[in-house]
Amino acid sequence: MLKLDKKDLKILSLLDWNCRMPITQIAKKIQLNKDVIRYRIKHLEKEKIITGYYSLIDISKLGYLTFRGYLSFIDVNSETEQKIIDYLDIQFNAGIIFTRDGKYNLGFISWEKSIYEFQQKLTGFKQKFGDYLDELNFTIFTEFNHYSLNEFNENFSKKIAIKENDLVLLKQDDLNILKELSNNAKISSVNLSIKLNISQTTIIHKIKELEKKKIILAYRAEIDFSKLGYENYFLEIYTHNGKDIEKIESQMKSNKNCIYSVIGIFGADLEIECDFRKKDDLQQFISKLKRDFKAIRKIKYCSTLKYFKMKYFPILKNSKTQDVL
């Protein structure tokens, strides 16, 4: 476990929600020289505490549904598992891919225009890996709430909700910008201008418009909290007749350990992803939830082992960008 000082933790808290923040602005907020800030960020990247940068995009406004799948396998070695992950990444075009313990081995999130498109992808996956597939479970998200990460954010709290919204029509240039920002949220407007052959002034204007329309919700650092002594958990909360879900979800906003919560169809009434330093802290959190909300019938949990991908835009890698509407 790596130990960071308060300055490093403050840097992480700022990059957590706006990794495009200029170095000079970060330096001013933390009261350090900009060269020192730049050195500290490079050190966090070198130590793989920061593993990447992604843009949080509300793809529901582009007409997409959010699907989360859990998979369990039999007779799978490490080589076959990597082939499955690669398939989910390239062919299935899952946006988020992770391994987990418990009943299911692998989880993914993908965005599709309809349940029929999702079914077609599942059919292709089964044709390729059906001999290894033991069980499949999937949920359609109806609300996806993101919160500020972990204890070091002090009293800072923020919630971002992705749920069904009116469609927004975008031009091809806007989609190209979203694609690039989803791959690297820190890419500069200068490099975007060169890469997309669009003037820098236009790039800056378009990004501001995407933010104003709440299509781009945040620019986040991908942080490996396991290196800071945290373990990641998924909680599935089941209630009597779906009661108190809004109250439970509302409480998560102010909880320092909660990363996101999900309301969906075909799964638990509410799912929560959270980080804790000790298993005892998790157990205390679960016990408190049960005490505070009598409507809770049961809570199941598992650990996340590793994230392989974190992208919020459904366009294939190395392919020509196509209009999504």
KEKE-3310 file (N, C-alpha, C; in steps of 0.2 Angstrom, whole numbers, plus 5000, padded with zeros to 4 digits):
npx = (5004:5003:5008:5001:5003:4993:4993:4994:4983:4973:4976:4972:4958:4954:4957:4948:4935:4937:4948:4953:4956:4967:4984:4989:4978:4975:4987:4985:4974:4979:4990:5004:5019:5017:5025:5029:5016:5014:5025:5021:5009:5013:5021:5010:5004:5015:5016:5005:4994:4985:4978:4973:4962:4946:4930:4915:4900:4884:4876:4863:4856:4860:4852:4854:4852:4857:4866:4870:4880:4883:4894:4897:4909:4915:4929:4939:4954:4968:4972:4961:4952:4957:4955:4941:4939:4945:4937:4925:4929:4933:4925:4912:4911:4910:4909:4913:4923:4926:4933:4927:4924:4915:4899:4899:4911:4915:4911:4902:4898:4888:4882:4867:4856:4844:4835:4836:4847:4856:4853:4857:4871:4874:4870:4880:4891:4889:4890:4903:4909:4901:4903:4910:4903:4894:4884:4873:4869:4859:4856:4846:4850:4841:4843:4858:4869:4883:4896:4907:4923:4928:4936:4946:4940:4936:4924:4918:4905:4896:4884:4880:4868:4863:4851:4835:4833:4828:4831:4846:4851:4866:4880:4892:4905:4904:4902:4914:4922:4918:4921:4935:4937:4932:4941:4953:4952:4960:4966:4972:4965:4972:4978:4967:4962:4971:4971:4957:4956:4949:4946:4955:4947:4934:4934:4935:4923:4913:4915:4912:4898:4894:4895:4887:4874:4874:4879:4892:4897:4907:4925:4935:4948:4955:4957:4967:4962:4965:4979:4980:4975:4962:4948:4937:4919:4903:4887:4871:4855:4840:4823:4807:4794:4800:4802:4808:4819:4822:4826:4836:4845:4847:4854:4866:4873:4880:4888:4905:4911:4904:4904:4896:4878:4865:4849:4839:4832:4827:4836:4843:4834:4842:4858:4875:4891:4906:4920:4931:4942:4944:4936:4928:4923:4915:4905:4900:4894:4884:4876:4872:4864:4854:4848:4844:4835:4821:4814:4823:4826:4836:4854:4867:4884:4899:4917:4926:4938:4947:4948:4947:4943:4937:4926:4915:4908:4900:4908:4917:4934:4948:4940:4930:4922:4905:4889:4878:4865)
npy = (4994:5011:5026:5042:5060:5074:5083:5076:5068:5078:5083:5071:5072:5083:5080:5069:5074:5084:5082:5089:5101:5116:5115:5127:5131:5121:5121:5134:5131:5121:5127:5126:5126:5126:5117:5108:5102:5097:5087:5079:5074:5066:5057:5050:5044:5036:5027:5020:5024:5033:5028:5031:5043:5047:5053:5056:5053:5056:5045:5041:5052:5051:5042:5029:5013:5007:4993:4980:4966:4950:4937:4919:4906:4890:4878:4887:4894:4906:4911:4909:4917:4929:4930:4931:4943:4951:4950:4955:4968:4972:4966:4965:4977:4982:4995:4996:4985:4972:4961:4950:4943:4929:4922:4925:4928:4938:4955:4967:4982:4989:4999:5000:5003:4996:4983:4972:4974:4972:4958:4952:4954:4946:4934:4932:4931:4920:4910:4910:4908:4899:4886:4888:4895:4897:4903:4917:4934:4948:4966:4980:4997:5010:5021:5029:5034:5044:5047:5058:5052:5042:5044:5054:5065:5074:5085:5087:5084:5076:5073:5064:5061:5048:5045:5041:5053:5067:5065:5071:5079:5077:5084:5077:5081:5084:5071:5065:5072:5068:5055:5055:5062:5052:5042:5048:5060:5070:5075:5089:5104:5109:5097:5090:5098:5096:5082:5080:5089:5102:5119:5126:5135:5132:5119:5121:5129:5119:5109:5116:5118:5105:5102:5111:5106:5095:5083:5079:5076:5075:5075:5063:5055:5040:5030:5019:5012:5002:5002:5011:5006:5002:4991:4986:4985:4978:4980:4973:4977:4972:4975:4975:4975:4986:4997:5013:5015:5027:5035:5028:5029:5042:5044:5039:5049:5057:5049:5044:5033:5029:5026:5024:5022:5011:5010:4998:4986:4969:4965:4968:4979:4990:4994:4996:5003:5003:5008:5002:5002:4992:4975:4975:4988:4988:4978:4985:4996:4990:4984:4996:5002:4992:4994:5008:5007:4999:4993:4985:4969:4960:4960:4958:4955:4957:4957:4968:4963:4968:4981:4982:4990:5007:5016:5028:5029:5023:5017:5008:5003:5010:5011:5019:5033:5033:5041:5042:5043)
npz = (5000:4995:5003:5003:5004:5011:5001:4989:4990:4989:4976:4969:4972:4966:4952:4951:4947:4938:4927:4917:4922:4922:4926:4932:4939:4948:4955:4962:4970:4978:4983:4979:4969:4951:4944:4954:4956:4943:4943:4954:4949:4938:4945:4952:4941:4936:4947:4945:4951:4946:4932:4920:4910:4909:4901:4908:4901:4896:4889:4887:4882:4869:4864:4869:4878:4894:4898:4910:4912:4920:4921:4922:4922:4916:4916:4912:4908:4911:4899:4890:4897:4895:4881:4881:4887:4878:4867:4872:4873:4860:4850:4856:4861:4874:4886:4899:4908:4920:4932:4945:4961:4969:4964:4950:4937:4929:4924:4914:4906:4894:4880:4871:4857:4858:4866:4857:4849:4859:4862:4850:4851:4862:4857:4847:4856:4863:4853:4851:4864:4870:4875:4887:4895:4909:4917:4914:4919:4918:4918:4915:4916:4924:4931:4935:4946:4950:4962:4972:4975:4988:5005:5005:5000:5009:5015:5003:4991:4978:4965:4951:4939:4928:4918:4910:4896:4886:4869:4861:4847:4838:4828:4817:4820:4833:4839:4835:4843:4856:4856:4856:4868:4877:4876:4881:4892:4895:4884:4875:4868:4858:4853:4850:4840:4829:4827:4823:4813:4815:4819:4834:4841:4838:4843:4857:4859:4855:4865:4876:4873:4873:4887:4892:4888:4896:4891:4892:4907:4917:4919:4922:4933:4932:4945:4955:4968:4976:4978:4987:4999:4999:4996:4984:4982:4977:4981:4982:4985:4992:4994:5003:4993:4985:4993:5000:4992:4985:4997:5002:4992:4991:5003:5000:4993:5002:5008:5012:5006:4995:4978:4966:4963:4957:4949:4942:4930:4932:4941:4957:4969:4972:4968:4974:4972:4981:4991:5004:5018:5027:5030:5040:5041:5030:5034:5045:5038:5031:5041:5047:5037:5037:5049:5048:5038:5037:5028:5020:5014:5011:5009:4997:4993:4984:4979:4969:4957:4947:4936:4918:4908:4905:4898:4892:4880:4866:4854:4842:4844:4834:4823:4810:4815:4817:4814:4828:4829)
capx = (5000:5007:5005:5001:5002:4987:4993:4993:4976:4969:4976:4967:4951:4952:4957:4943:4930:4939:4955:4955:4958:4974:4989:4990:4972:4977:4992:4982:4970:4983:4995:5010:5021:5014:5030:5028:5010:5016:5029:5016:5004:5017:5022:5004:5003:5020:5015:4999:4988:4981:4979:4970:4957:4940:4925:4908:4896:4877:4874:4856:4854:4861:4847:4856:4851:4863:4865:4876:4880:4888:4896:4901:4912:4918:4935:4942:4961:4969:4972:4954:4949:4959:4951:4934:4940:4947:4931:4920:4932:4934:4919:4906:4912:4908:4912:4917:4924:4929:4933:4924:4923:4908:4896:4901:4918:4916:4906:4903:4893:4888:4877:4864:4850:4838:4837:4837:4854:4860:4852:4862:4878:4874:4870:4887:4896:4887:4892:4910:4911:4896:4905:4913:4898:4890:4878:4873:4864:4860:4851:4845:4850:4836:4846:4865:4871:4890:4897:4914:4926:4932:4937:4950:4937:4934:4917:4915:4900:4893:4880:4879:4863:4862:4844:4832:4832:4826:4837:4850:4854:4873:4883:4897:4911:4903:4903:4921:4925:4916:4925:4942:4937:4931:4947:4958:4949:4965:4968:4971:4961:4977:4979:4960:4961:4976:4968:4951:4956:4945:4950:4955:4942:4928:4934:4933:4916:4909:4916:4907:4891:4892:4895:4880:4869:4875:4881:4898:4895:4913:4931:4937:4954:4954:4961:4967:4961:4968:4985:4979:4973:4955:4945:4931:4913:4897:4881:4865:4850:4833:4818:4801:4790:4803:4801:4813:4824:4825:4829:4843:4850:4849:4859:4873:4877:4884:4892:4911:4914:4900:4906:4890:4872:4861:4843:4838:4827:4829:4841:4841:4831:4847:4865:4879:4898:4909:4927:4932:4949:4943:4930:4924:4920:4909:4900:4897:4890:4878:4872:4869:4859:4848:4845:4841:4829:4818:4812:4828:4825:4843:4860:4872:4890:4905:4922:4929:4945:4951:4945:4951:4942:4932:4924:4908:4905:4899:4911:4922:4941:4951:4935:4928:4916:4898:4883:4875:4858)
capy = (5000:5017:5031:5049:5065:5077:5087:5071:5067:5084:5083:5066:5074:5088:5076:5065:5077:5088:5081:5094:5108:5118:5115:5133:5132:5116:5124:5139:5128:5117:5132:5123:5128:5122:5112:5103:5099:5093:5082:5075:5070:5061:5052:5046:5040:5032:5022:5017:5026:5036:5023:5034:5048:5046:5058:5054:5055:5054:5042:5041:5058:5050:5036:5022:5010:5004:4986:4977:4959:4946:4930:4914:4901:4883:4876:4893:4896:4913:4912:4909:4922:4935:4930:4933:4950:4955:4949:4960:4974:4974:4964:4966:4984:4984:5001:4995:4977:4970:4954:4950:4936:4926:4918:4927:4929:4944:4959:4972:4987:4991:5003:4998:5007:4993:4976:4968:4974:4968:4951:4950:4953:4940:4928:4931:4930:4913:4906:4910:4906:4896:4880:4890:4899:4893:4907:4924:4938:4955:4971:4987:5002:5015:5027:5028:5040:5044:5052:5059:5046:5040:5048:5060:5071:5078:5087:5088:5079:5078:5068:5065:5055:5047:5042:5043:5060:5068:5064:5077:5078:5080:5084:5072:5084:5083:5064:5064:5075:5064:5049:5057:5063:5046:5038:5052:5066:5076:5077:5096:5107:5109:5090:5088:5102:5093:5076:5080:5094:5107:5124:5125:5139:5128:5113:5124:5131:5113:5106:5120:5116:5098:5102:5115:5101:5090:5077:5078:5077:5076:5073:5059:5051:5033:5029:5012:5013:4996:5004:5016:5002:5001:4986:4988:4980:4979:4978:4972:4978:4970:4978:4973:4979:4991:5003:5016:5015:5034:5037:5024:5031:5049:5044:5037:5055:5060:5044:5045:5027:5027:5028:5025:5018:5010:5007:4995:4981:4962:4964:4970:4985:4995:4992:5001:5001:5007:5006:5002:5000:4985:4972:4977:4994:4986:4975:4990:5000:4985:4984:5003:5002:4988:4998:5014:5006:4992:4990:4981:4962:4957:4963:4953:4959:4954:4961:4969:4961:4972:4985:4982:4996:5012:5021:5030:5031:5016:5017:5003:5006:5010:5011:5026:5036:5034:5045:5037:5045)
capz = (5000:4995:5007:5000:5009:5010:4995:4984:4990:4986:4969:4967:4973:4960:4946:4951:4944:4932:4926:4912:4926:4921:4931:4936:4943:4953:4959:4966:4975:4983:4985:4977:4963:4946:4942:4959:4954:4937:4945:4958:4945:4934:4950:4953:4935:4936:4952:4943:4955:4941:4927:4914:4911:4905:4901:4910:4896:4897:4882:4886:4878:4862:4862:4871:4884:4898:4900:4914:4912:4924:4917:4926:4917:4918:4913:4909:4910:4910:4892:4888:4900:4891:4875:4882:4889:4872:4863:4875:4872:4853:4846:4859:4862:4881:4888:4906:4909:4926:4935:4952:4965:4970:4959:4944:4936:4925:4923:4909:4905:4887:4878:4865:4855:4859:4869:4852:4848:4865:4861:4844:4853:4866:4853:4844:4861:4865:4848:4852:4870:4874:4878:4893:4898:4914:4919:4912:4922:4915:4921:4912:4921:4923:4934:4936:4950:4952:4968:4973:4977:4994:5011:5005:4997:5015:5015:4996:4989:4972:4962:4944:4938:4921:4917:4903:4895:4879:4864:4859:4840:4837:4822:4817:4823:4840:4840:4835:4850:4862:4855:4858:4875:4880:4876:4885:4894:4896:4878:4874:4863:4852:4850:4847:4833:4824:4826:4820:4808:4817:4823:4841:4843:4837:4848:4863:4859:4855:4871:4881:4872:4876:4894:4894:4887:4900:4888:4896:4914:4921:4916:4928:4933:4933:4951:4957:4975:4979:4980:4993:5004:4998:4993:4980:4983:4974:4985:4980:4990:4990:4999:5003:4989:4983:4997:5003:4987:4984:5003:5003:4987:4993:5009:4997:4991:5008:5011:5009:5003:4990:4971:4962:4964:4951:4949:4936:4929:4932:4946:4964:4969:4971:4968:4976:4972:4987:4993:5011:5019:5030:5029:5046:5039:5025:5038:5049:5034:5029:5047:5048:5032:5039:5055:5046:5033:5039:5022:5017:5015:5012:5005:4995:4991:4981:4978:4962:4957:4943:4930:4912:4903:4908:4893:4892:4873:4862:4847:4842:4843:4828:4817:4808:4819:4813:4817:4832:4828)
cpx = (5004:5004:5006:5000:4995:4987:4992:4986:4971:4970:4972:4960:4949:4952:4951:4937:4931:4947:4958:4957:4965:4978:4990:4984:4973:4982:4990:4978:4974:4989:5002:5012:5019:5019:5030:5022:5011:5020:5025:5012:5008:5019:5016:5003:5009:5019:5008:4993:4983:4982:4976:4965:4952:4934:4918:4903:4889:4875:4867:4853:4856:4857:4849:4854:4857:4862:4872:4875:4885:4888:4899:4903:4914:4924:4938:4949:4962:4970:4965:4950:4951:4956:4944:4934:4941:4941:4926:4922:4931:4927:4912:4905:4909:4912:4916:4917:4928:4929:4930:4925:4916:4906:4898:4908:4920:4910:4907:4897:4893:4882:4874:4858:4844:4840:4838:4844:4858:4859:4857:4869:4879:4874:4877:4892:4895:4890:4900:4913:4906:4898:4908:4908:4894:4883:4878:4867:4865:4854:4851:4845:4844:4839:4853:4868:4879:4891:4905:4917:4930:4933:4941:4947:4934:4926:4914:4910:4897:4890:4879:4874:4863:4856:4841:4831:4830:4832:4840:4853:4861:4876:4889:4904:4910:4904:4910:4925:4924:4920:4932:4942:4936:4937:4953:4955:4953:4968:4967:4967:4965:4977:4972:4960:4965:4973:4962:4950:4950:4948:4949:4949:4935:4928:4932:4926:4912:4909:4911:4900:4889:4892:4888:4874:4869:4875:4887:4897:4902:4919:4935:4944:4952:4959:4961:4967:4964:4975:4986:4976:4966:4953:4938:4925:4907:4892:4875:4860:4843:4829:4812:4796:4793:4803:4808:4819:4827:4828:4836:4848:4852:4854:4866:4877:4881:4888:4899:4914:4910:4903:4900:4884:4868:4854:4841:4832:4830:4834:4838:4838:4836:4854:4870:4887:4901:4916:4927:4939:4949:4936:4925:4920:4914:4904:4896:4892:4884:4874:4868:4863:4853:4844:4841:4835:4827:4815:4817:4827:4832:4848:4865:4878:4895:4911:4924:4936:4950:4947:4949:4949:4937:4931:4917:4905:4906:4901:4917:4929:4943:4946:4933:4922:4910:4893:4879:4867:4855)
cpy = (5006:5022:5038:5054:5069:5081:5082:5069:5072:5084:5077:5068:5079:5084:5071:5067:5081:5087:5086:5101:5109:5117:5121:5134:5127:5118:5129:5136:5125:5122:5129:5126:5123:5116:5106:5099:5094:5086:5077:5071:5065:5056:5047:5042:5035:5026:5019:5018:5029:5031:5026:5040:5047:5052:5054:5057:5052:5051:5041:5046:5057:5044:5029:5020:5007:4997:4984:4970:4956:4939:4926:4909:4895:4882:4882:4894:4903:4915:4913:4915:4929:4936:4933:4941:4954:4955:4955:4967:4976:4972:4966:4974:4986:4990:5000:4987:4976:4963:4955:4943:4934:4922:4919:4929:4936:4948:4964:4976:4989:4995:5001:5002:5003:4986:4971:4968:4971:4961:4948:4949:4947:4934:4926:4929:4922:4908:4905:4907:4902:4889:4881:4893:4895:4897:4914:4928:4945:4960:4977:4992:5008:5022:5025:5034:5039:5049:5053:5053:5046:5046:5054:5066:5076:5079:5088:5082:5081:5072:5069:5059:5054:5043:5044:5050:5061:5068:5071:5075:5081:5079:5079:5075:5083:5076:5062:5066:5071:5058:5050:5058:5057:5042:5042:5059:5072:5078:5085:5098:5107:5102:5088:5092:5099:5086:5076:5086:5099:5112:5123:5129:5135:5122:5116:5126:5124:5109:5109:5119:5109:5098:5106:5110:5095:5083:5075:5080:5078:5073:5069:5056:5044:5031:5022:5013:5007:4998:5009:5012:5000:4994:4988:4983:4983:4976:4978:4972:4976:4972:4974:4978:4985:4998:5006:5017:5022:5037:5034:5028:5039:5049:5043:5043:5058:5055:5044:5039:5025:5030:5029:5021:5017:5007:5004:4990:4974:4961:4966:4977:4991:4992:4998:4999:5006:5004:5007:4999:4993:4982:4973:4983:4993:4983:4980:4995:4996:4985:4991:5004:4998:4991:5004:5013:4999:4989:4985:4974:4959:4961:4958:4957:4954:4959:4962:4967:4966:4975:4984:4987:5000:5017:5022:5032:5025:5016:5013:5007:5005:5009:5018:5028:5036:5038:5040:5038:5044)
cpz = (5000:4999:5004:5005:5007:5003:4989:4984:4988:4979:4966:4967:4968:4953:4945:4947:4938:4931:4920:4915:4924:4927:4935:4941:4949:4958:4964:4971:4980:4986:4985:4970:4957:4944:4947:4958:4948:4939:4949:4954:4941:4939:4951:4947:4935:4941:4950:4947:4951:4935:4920:4916:4906:4906:4903:4905:4897:4890:4882:4882:4870:4860:4864:4878:4888:4900:4905:4914:4917:4921:4922:4921:4920:4914:4909:4912:4909:4903:4889:4891:4897:4884:4875:4883:4882:4867:4866:4874:4865:4849:4849:4860:4869:4883:4895:4907:4916:4928:4942:4955:4966:4965:4952:4943:4933:4924:4918:4909:4897:4885:4871:4863:4857:4863:4863:4849:4853:4864:4855:4847:4858:4862:4850:4850:4863:4860:4848:4858:4874:4878:4885:4898:4903:4916:4916:4916:4919:4918:4916:4917:4919:4926:4936:4939:4952:4957:4968:4976:4984:5000:5010:5002:5003:5014:5008:4994:4983:4969:4955:4942:4930:4921:4911:4902:4888:4875:4862:4852:4840:4830:4822:4820:4831:4843:4840:4841:4856:4862:4858:4866:4879:4881:4881:4886:4895:4890:4877:4868:4857:4849:4846:4840:4828:4822:4822:4814:4809:4820:4830:4844:4843:4842:4854:4864:4859:4862:4876:4880:4874:4883:4896:4893:4891:4897:4891:4903:4919:4917:4922:4927:4935:4939:4953:4965:4979:4982:4986:4999:5004:4995:4990:4981:4979:4979:4981:4985:4988:4996:4998:4999:4986:4987:4999:4998:4986:4991:5004:4998:4989:4999:5006:4995:4996:5011:5008:5006:4997:4983:4967:4964:4958:4953:4943:4936:4929:4937:4953:4964:4969:4972:4970:4975:4977:4988:5001:5012:5023:5029:5035:5045:5035:5030:5042:5045:5032:5035:5048:5043:5034:5045:5053:5041:5034:5033:5018:5019:5016:5007:5004:4993:4988:4980:4971:4962:4953:4937:4924:4907:4907:4902:4893:4885:4868:4855:4847:4841:4836:4822:4816:4812:4814:4817:4821:4832:4821)
residu = (MET:LEU:LYS:LEU:ASP:LYS:LYS:ASP:LEU:LYS:ILE:LEU:SER:LEU:LEU:ASP:TRP:ASN:CYS:ARG:MET:PRO:ILE:THR:GLN:ILE:ALA:LYS:LYS:ILE:GLN:LEU:ASN:LYS:ASP:VAL:ILE:ARG:TYR:ARG:ILE:LYS:HIS:LEU:GLU:LYS:GLU:LYS:ILE:ILE:THR:GLY:TYR:TYR:SER:LEU:ILE:ASP:ILE:SER:LYS:LEU:GLY:TYR:LEU:THR:PHE:ARG:GLY:TYR:LEU:SER:PHE:ILE:ASP:VAL:ASN:SER:GLU:THR:GLU:GLN:LYS:ILE:ILE:ASP:TYR:LEU:ASP:ILE:GLN:PHE:ASN:ALA:GLY:ILE:ILE:PHE:THR:ARG:ASP:GLY:LYS:TYR:ASN:LEU:GLY:PHE:ILE:SER:TRP:GLU:LYS:SER:ILE:TYR:GLU:PHE:GLN:GLN:LYS:LEU:THR:GLY:PHE:LYS:GLN:LYS:PHE:GLY:ASP:TYR:LEU:ASP:GLU:LEU:ASN:PHE:THR:ILE:PHE:THR:GLU:PHE:ASN:HIS:TYR:SER:LEU:ASN:GLU:PHE:ASN:GLU:ASN:PHE:SER:LYS:LYS:ILE:ALA:ILE:LYS:GLU:ASN:ASP:LEU:VAL:LEU:LEU:LYS:GLN:ASP:ASP:LEU:ASN:ILE:LEU:LYS:GLU:LEU:SER:ASN:ASN:ALA:LYS:ILE:SER:SER:VAL:ASN:LEU:SER:ILE:LYS:LEU:ASN:ILE:SER:GLN:THR:THR:ILE:ILE:HIS:LYS:ILE:LYS:GLU:LEU:GLU:LYS:LYS:LYS:ILE:ILE:LEU:ALA:TYR:ARG:ALA:GLU:ILE:ASP:PHE:SER:LYS:LEU:GLY:TYR:GLU:ASN:TYR:PHE:LEU:GLU:ILE:TYR:THR:HIS:ASN:GLY:LYS:ASP:ILE:GLU:LYS:ILE:GLU:SER:GLN:MET:LYS:SER:ASN:LYS:ASN:CYS:ILE:TYR:SER:VAL:ILE:GLY:ILE:PHE:GLY:ALA:ASP:LEU:GLU:ILE:GLU:CYS:ASP:PHE:ARG:LYS:LYS:ASP:ASP:LEU:GLN:GLN:PHE:ILE:SER:LYS:LEU:LYS:ARG:ASP:PHE:LYS:ALA:ILE:ARG:LYS:ILE:LYS:TYR:CYS:SER:THR:LEU:LYS:TYR:PHE:LYS:MET:LYS:TYR:PHE:PRO:ILE:LEU:LYS:ASN:SER:LYS:THR:GLN:ASP:VAL:LEU)
# end
